[in-house]
């Protein structure tokens, strides 16, 4: 063998061994040391920011595939025993593009088994009120310490295939003694990024859940990072029990809703251009079924179906166009008023001007029972409402005393 090639071979061997050593060192640091350090720092820093105890069961990292998993994360209540927020696993599959993009690039992110326990324990107090106050104070302090002439560029990122699987939210409303549950939550966003190469790409979010047992589905797409924000999505709701949500109406209702379910299929389009007012267009159908209302005196009215075909509604402009409103099997005021079917069409409403125009109204198979009083006037059925208090009668003047001489 040529002796001159031996040093060259030796250098190659040293280079290969050094490279293997770096790969092994990367595996040891990334696979063994980094998870331990990340577990400690995550619990400490997050707990310090939230003012709560944070528990992390396990952190695992594969330094060669850039995959990481957080398992058994819990944010505890102030009692340091009950879980306020928890999830089973958070799997992150990072991309090597993060190194040359100088920004985090994630190919896949999956959050499984998220559980949130929300409690309202006072008129305006929740079990996360202390966290919100702490975060607000921190943000205010950071804003005050930042120089006014030192604007911060938004952080660059790219995350694909975002999925939230089998999540649940429990709301315990203690002041009214009611509980609500959103279960079987599945949420997905195929792509979100503010890197320049992705600014014109749409993401297509979807959301599915059961709200107190009623299925809810939302799908759509959005362009969140361009100069003009454009979003449109579709909302599907079926068999939603309206009674459970009327309790949160801020004013006292004059009647009680004894039964009723809501179903809706609505599309919403939102556009916000720089320097212009936001525009919202809402359209679709919404309907109530098997509704009954009453007051203290008894049943007032009931109907089997009320359906609205909404052509367009802009809440900012306060204008709406309704193609049709259909009402079926109405019984009101006992048996005094019954209508099999009624429909109003081509309705235009201007909320700001307080004007409504209805082009057509039709009814069929309607029956109304009225009585004529002895004075010839129609006697309308009693609504069962409490009568207004009668005005106090003026005092009766005392009889005049007879004059002293007895003359009249």
C-alpha positions in Angstrom: 0.0 0.0 0.0 1.2 3.5 -0.8 2.4 5.1 2.4 1.2 8.4 1.2 -2.4 7.2 1.2 -2.3 6.1 4.8 -2.6 9.6 6.3 -5.4 10.4 4.0 -7.2 7.2 5.0 -6.6 7.9 8.6 -8.1 11.4 8.2 -11.2 9.9 6.6 -11.5 7.4 9.5 -11.1 10.2 12.0 -13.8 12.2 10.2 -16.2 9.3 10.1 -15.6 8.5 13.7 -16.1 12.2 14.6 -19.3 12.3 12.7 -20.5 9.1 14.3 -19.6 10.6 17.7 -21.6 13.8 17.0 -24.6 11.7 15.9 -24.3 9.6 19.1 -23.9 12.8 21.2 -26.9 14.3 19.5 -28.9 11.2 20.4 -27.8 11.3 24.0 -28.4 15.0 24.5 -31.6 15.1 22.5 -33.0 11.7 23.6 -31.9 11.5 27.2 -31.0 14.9 28.6 -33.4 17.2 26.7 -36.6 15.4 27.9 -35.5 15.7 31.5 -34.7 19.4 31.1 -37.8 20.1 29.1 -40.1 18.4 31.7 -38.6 20.5 34.5 -38.6 23.8 32.7 -42.1 23.3 31.3 -43.7 22.7 34.7 -41.8 25.5 36.3 -42.2 28.2 33.7 -45.8 27.5 32.8 -46.7 27.2 36.5 -45.0 30.5 37.2 -46.8 32.3 34.4 -50.2 30.9 35.3 -49.8 31.0 39.1 -50.9 27.4 39.3 -49.2 24.0 39.9 -48.4 22.3 36.6 -47.6 18.5 36.5 -45.9 16.8 33.5 -45.7 13.0 33.7 -43.4 12.4 30.7 -41.5 14.1 27.9 -40.0 12.1 25.1 -38.0 13.3 22.2 -36.6 11.5 19.1 -33.7 13.7 18.0 -33.3 12.0 14.7 -36.9 12.3 13.5 -37.5 15.6 15.4 -40.6 14.1 17.0 -41.6 15.0 20.5 -44.4 13.9 22.9 -45.8 15.4 26.1 -47.8 12.9 28.2 -50.0 13.4 31.3 -50.0 17.2 31.5 -52.2 18.7 34.2 -52.9 22.3 35.3 -54.3 22.1 38.8 -56.9 24.2 40.6 -55.9 26.5 43.4 -56.4 23.6 45.8 -53.4 21.8 44.1 -55.4 18.6 43.9 -58.2 18.9 41.2 -57.3 19.1 37.5 -58.5 22.3 35.8 -57.0 21.5 32.4 -55.4 18.2 31.4 -54.6 16.2 28.3 -53.3 12.7 27.6 -50.8 13.3 24.9 -49.4 16.1 22.7 -47.5 14.7 19.7 -45.4 17.1 17.6 -43.7 16.0 14.4 -41.3 18.8 13.5 -39.7 19.4 10.1 -36.0 19.8 9.2 -37.2 22.9 7.3 -37.2 24.7 10.7 -33.3 24.9 10.5 -33.1 26.8 7.2 -36.4 28.7 7.6 -35.2 30.0 11.0 -38.8 29.4 12.2 -40.6 26.5 13.7 -42.1 24.2 11.0 -44.3 21.4 12.2 -45.6 18.7 9.9 -48.2 17.3 12.3 -49.6 18.2 15.7 -52.1 16.0 17.5 -53.6 16.8 21.0 -55.5 13.8 22.4 -57.7 13.6 25.5 -58.0 17.3 26.3 -60.3 17.9 29.3 -61.3 21.3 30.6 -63.3 21.8 33.9 -64.8 25.3 34.0 -66.7 26.4 37.1 -68.7 29.6 37.7 -68.7 30.0 41.5 -69.9 33.6 41.7 -71.9 36.2 39.7 -68.8 37.2 37.7 -66.2 34.8 39.0 -64.8 31.6 37.5 -62.2 29.1 38.5 -59.8 30.7 35.9 -60.4 34.3 37.0 -57.1 34.4 38.8 -55.3 33.1 35.7 -56.8 35.7 33.5 -56.0 38.5 35.9 -52.4 37.3 36.2 -51.9 37.0 32.4 -53.4 40.5 32.0 -51.0 42.0 34.6 -48.1 40.3 32.9 -49.0 41.5 29.5 -49.4 45.0 30.8 -46.0 44.9 32.5 -44.3 43.6 29.3 -45.9 46.3 27.2 -44.8 49.0 29.6 -41.2 47.7 29.6 -41.1 47.5 25.8 -39.8 50.6 24.0 -42.4 52.5 21.9 -40.1 52.9 19.0 -39.1 49.2 19.1 -41.9 47.4 17.2 -41.8 43.7 17.4 -42.2 41.6 14.3 -44.7 38.8 14.6 -43.2 35.4 15.2 -43.0 33.3 12.1 -44.3 29.7 12.1 -45.8 27.0 10.1 -48.0 24.2 11.5 -49.7 21.5 9.4 -52.3 18.8 10.2 -53.5 20.2 13.5 -55.9 17.8 15.2 -57.6 17.8 18.6 -59.1 14.4 19.3 -61.6 13.2 21.9 -61.7 16.4 23.9 -64.3 17.4 26.5 -65.3 20.6 28.3 -67.4 20.6 31.5 -69.1 23.7 32.7 -70.4 23.7 36.3 -72.7 26.7 36.7 -73.1 26.7 40.5 -75.2 29.9 41.0 -78.0 28.4 38.9 -77.3 24.8 39.8 -76.8 23.6 36.3 -74.1 21.7 34.4 -73.3 21.7 30.7 -71.0 19.4 28.8 -69.4 19.5 25.4 -68.1 16.0 24.6 -66.6 14.1 21.7 -64.9 17.2 20.5 -62.9 16.7 17.3 -61.1 19.7 15.7 -58.8 19.8 12.7 -57.0 22.5 10.8 -55.0 21.1 7.8 -52.6 24.1 7.5 -51.8 27.4 9.3 -48.8 29.5 8.5 -47.6 33.1 8.3 -44.4 32.3 6.4 -44.4 34.3 3.2 -44.7 31.3 0.9 -48.0 30.4 2.6 -49.8 33.7 2.9 -52.3 33.0 0.1 -53.1 29.5 1.1 -56.4 28.7 2.7 -56.8 26.5 5.8 -59.9 24.4 6.1 -61.0 24.1 9.7 -63.6 21.6 11.0 -65.2 21.2 14.4 -67.5 18.5 15.6 -68.9 17.9 19.1 -71.9 17.0 21.2 -73.3 19.9 23.2 -75.3 18.4 26.0 -75.9 15.4 23.8 -76.9 17.5 20.7 -74.5 17.1 17.7 -72.7 20.2 16.4 -70.7 20.5 13.2 -68.8 23.4 11.8 -66.7 23.4 8.6 -65.2 26.1 6.5 -62.0 27.8 5.3 -60.1 31.0 6.1 -57.3 33.1 4.9 -55.9 34.5 8.2 -52.6 36.2 7.3 -53.2 38.2 4.2 -53.8 42.0 4.1 -57.5 41.2 3.8 -58.9 38.8 6.4 -61.4 36.5 4.7 -63.3 33.7 6.5 -66.3 31.7 5.8 -67.6 28.7 7.6 -70.7 26.5 7.9 -72.6 25.8 11.2 -74.8 22.8 11.6 -76.9 22.2 14.8 -79.6 19.7 15.3 -81.9 18.9 18.3 -80.4 21.5 20.6 -82.6 21.9 23.7 -83.1 25.6 24.0 -84.4 25.5 27.6 -80.9 25.0 29.0 -79.6 28.2 27.4 -82.4 30.6 28.1 -81.3 30.7 31.7 -78.4 32.9 30.6 -80.6 35.6 29.0 -79.6 38.7 31.0 -83.2 40.0 31.3 -86.2 38.4 32.9 -88.5 36.7 30.3 -92.3 37.3 30.6 -93.0 33.7 29.7 -91.4 30.3 30.4 -90.3 28.0 27.6 -91.5 24.5 28.6 -90.1 22.7 25.6 -88.3 23.3 22.3 -85.4 22.2 20.2 -83.3 24.2 17.7 -81.9 23.0 14.4 -79.8 25.3 12.0 -77.7 25.2 8.9 -76.0 28.6 8.6 -73.1 30.0 6.5 -71.1 33.0 7.7 -68.7 35.1 5.6 -66.5 37.7 7.3 -64.3 40.2 5.4 -62.0 42.8 7.0 -60.0 44.9 4.6 -57.4 47.5 5.8 -59.0 50.8 6.5 -62.5 49.6 5.9 -65.4 48.5 8.2 -65.8 44.8 8.7 -68.5 43.1 6.6 -70.4 40.0 7.7 -73.0 38.0 5.7 -75.1 35.4 7.4 -77.4 33.1 5.5 -79.1 29.8 5.8 -82.0 28.2 7.6 -82.9 27.9 11.3 -85.9 26.2 12.9 -87.6 25.5 16.2 -89.6 22.3 16.8 -92.2 21.3 19.4 -92.2 24.6 21.3 -94.5 25.3 24.2 -94.6 28.5 26.2 -96.5 29.3 29.4 -96.7 31.7 32.3 -97.9 31.4 35.9 -101.5 31.0 34.8 -100.8 28.1 32.4 -100.0 27.2 28.8 -100.1 30.2 26.4 -99.1 28.8 23.1 -97.5 25.9 21.3 -96.4 25.0 17.8 -94.7 22.1 16.1 -92.5 23.9 13.7 -91.1 27.4 13.1 -88.6 27.7 10.2 -86.8 30.8 8.9 -85.1 30.9 5.5 -82.5 33.7 5.9 -81.3 35.1 2.5 -78.8 37.5 4.1 -78.1 39.3 7.4 -75.4 41.9 8.1 -75.3 42.6 11.8 -73.0 45.6 11.4 -75.4 47.3 8.9 -78.4 46.0 10.7 -80.1 44.8 7.5 -81.7 41.5 6.8 -83.6 39.8 4.0 -85.8 36.8 4.9 -87.1 34.7 2.1 -89.8 33.0 4.1 -91.0 32.3 7.7 -93.1 29.2 8.1 -95.2 28.2 11.1 -97.1 25.0 11.5 -99.7 23.6 14.0 -100.2 26.6 16.2 -102.4 26.4 19.2 -102.7 29.5 21.4 -104.9 30.8 24.1 -106.2 27.4 24.9 -108.3 26.3 22.0 -109.4 29.8 21.0 -106.8 30.2 18.3 -105.6 27.4 16.0 -103.7 27.6 12.7 -102.5 24.7 10.7 -100.1 26.6 8.5 -99.0 30.2 8.2 -96.3 31.7 6.0 -94.8 35.2 5.5 -92.5 35.9 2.5 -90.1 38.4 1.1 -89.3 40.2 4.4 -86.9 43.1 4.6 -85.8 44.4 8.0 -83.7 47.5 8.8 -82.9 47.4 12.5 -81.3 50.9 12.6 -84.4 52.5 11.0 -86.7 50.1 12.9 -88.5 49.3 9.7 -89.8 45.9 8.4 -91.6 45.2 5.2 -93.5 41.9 4.5 -94.6 41.3 1.0 -96.9 38.3 1.5 -98.7 36.6 4.4 -100.8 33.4 3.9 -102.6 31.1 6.3 -104.6 27.9 6.0 -107.0 26.0 8.2 -107.2 28.7 10.9 -109.8 28.8 13.6 -110.4 31.6 16.0 -113.1 31.7 18.7 -114.2 35.1 19.9 -117.1 36.3 22.0 -119.2 39.5 21.6 -120.1 41.2 24.8 -123.4 42.7 25.8 -122.1 46.1 24.7 -121.3 44.7 21.2 -117.5 44.7 21.6 -115.4 41.6 21.0 -114.0 39.9 24.1 -110.4 38.8 23.5 -109.3 35.7 25.3 -107.5 36.2 28.6 -103.7 35.9 28.4 -103.5 35.0 32.1 -101.1 37.8 32.8 -101.2 39.5 36.1 -103.5 42.5 35.9 -102.1 45.9 36.5 -102.8 47.3 39.9 -106.0 49.3 40.0 -105.7 53.0 40.6 -106.7 54.1 44.1 -110.2 55.5 44.3 -110.3 59.2 45.4 -111.3 59.7 49.0 -115.1 60.3 49.5 -115.6 63.7 51.0 -117.2 63.8 54.4 -120.9 65.1 54.6 -121.3 68.7 55.5 -122.3 69.4 59.1 -125.7 71.1 59.7 -125.5 74.7 60.6 -125.7 75.5 64.4 -129.2 76.9 64.1 -130.6 73.8 62.6 -131.6 75.4 59.3 -131.0 73.6 56.0 
